Amino acid sequence: MTDKSKDNSPYCSICDSCGVEGCCSPMVCYQHPDGDYCKSYLRDLKFAYVMNRWFENNLLDQLTEEQKDAYNKEWDTAYDKVYE
């Protein structure tokens, strides 16, 4: 963690995120050794992964075909954005 007393800024010196849960996306985090909020953002990303797996294993098959199509469309769009 960097020394925040130098500039009194609440923002990460690496990615400029604020570290407040629900404010800045954990996807902006570089997981840099000198980052200020990397540990909490990694925890958020792990949680999202676990919940997505739970959804797929427990609820996905219960959706209507229309809902599945909407989910798959959104999945493809999000996947393309992440791997641009």
Secondary structure, DSSP 8 states (H G I E B T S, - for coil): ---GGGT---S-TTT-----TTTS-GGG----TT-SSHHHHHHHHHHHHHHHHHHHHHTGGGS-HHHHHHHHHHHHHHHHHHT-
